[in-house]
Amino acid sequence: MWRSRNVWIILLGEFVVGLGLWAGIIGNLAFMQEVVPSDFHKSLIISCGILAGLVVGPLAGRIIDRSMKKTVIQWASVGRIISVLFMFMALYTNSVIWMILFLISLQIAAAFYMPALQSIIPMIVKDKDLITLNAWQMNARTISRIIGTAAAGFMLSFFELKWLYIISFIVYVMMFVITNFLQLDETANQSSSTKAKGNFKEVLPMVKEHPVVLMTLVLMLIPTLFLGSFNLVIMKISEIHHSTTISGLLYTVEGVGFMLGAAGLKLITERLNTRTLLFTLAFIIGSMELMLIFSDIKFLALVAFGVFGFSVGCFFPTTMVIFQKQVPKEFHGRFFSFRNMIDSVIFQVVLLSTGMMLDLVGLSGLGLVFGIISLSLTITFLLYSKKKKVVMHAHEV
């Protein structure tokens, strides 16, 4: 696998685009602090981009299934480059309207880029290497997040805001150049594209026909409960301990745990079958959500975030391989667009619910509610998988 040029292009591209993305996110926050006084208005502005991604999702899925994946990736990269030009206009005019256009165009590009990338991965490696490549792809994304946020924060201390977007522009151009070197055999994709002329609504019947896919989609709610509340929970723990230092420690511990989990996943899958692994991880994640009850104890808070990071580092690559293997290839574009749409909606619902529950029941109550939901889902679908005799062997993933 590591001798494949395509593999290195995918990993390098994921890292490069992540740097640009996080530089832009830090820049957006800094820009809004200067020109948007209301926190509510800030949330509305951010939601505009997310809504645009949701609206264009079905179209993106259909186009990805009917087109060459490399071409879609390249046009998505062009879309990212154009989006940064809108942000330069926002800085020049000090106008929020241009920033909204930036967020909308960036999310539209992402709505095409991410599902197309997830569809390409099964095309460039053998089935036995899927779990490894998905894990390292997520590691590249995590490393770019850590380096991107740290570098952007450092640059803001010494340079003008525009330089963050200049960096973003440069890395997006680099991404376009890098993807030109992808060598994909898309003849099989072209022959299957004749089957992909159907409607986006065909995704739901397909999911119902594949119990493994449906079950995995629902189980993904479990880590999303923690991830959607992540920043608010960390801020709350910081308030409880009257320390800003613990915030950095929690982010670091979770990030390191994630990378260790993803890096060691191949060894774990050689010892556990897929069903045992998936449900064990879901149970551990639910237990870590319950541990938020004891977040007033610094050590237990750090343990919860570290174990959660490790578990998610194993969980997400495993679910991604299930989708890539179990979903018919002619549905890949539409399915991954559908999954990204679900993630966006759930993320927003969890975020709003977290804010409400932290006000009403506090962090301990939040951990109790999320933990009970997660463990209940895990037990319910474990029993369901045994009753329906759902096959989830490691060699099939």
Secondary structure, DSSP 4 states (H G I P E B T S, - for coil): -TT-HHHHHHHHHHHHHHHHHHHHHHHHHHHHHHH---HHHHHHHHHHHHHHHHHHHHHHHHHHHHS-HHHHHHHHHHHHHHHHHHHHHHHHHT-HHHHHHHHHHHHHHHHHHHHHHHHHHHHHS-GGGHHHHHHHHHHHHHHHHHHHHHHHHHHHHHS-THHHHHHHHHHHHHHHHHHTT-----HHHHHHGGGGGS-GGGHHHHHHH-HHHHHHHHHTHHHHHHHHTHHHHHHHHHHHHT-SHHHHHHHHHHHHHHHHHHHHHHHHHTTS-HHHHHHHHHHHHHHHHHGGGGTTSHHHHHHHHHHHHHHHHHHHHHHHHHHHHHS-GGGHHHHHHHHHHHHHHHHHHHHHHHHHHHHHTHHHHHHHHHHHHHHHHHHHHHHHHHHTT----GGG-
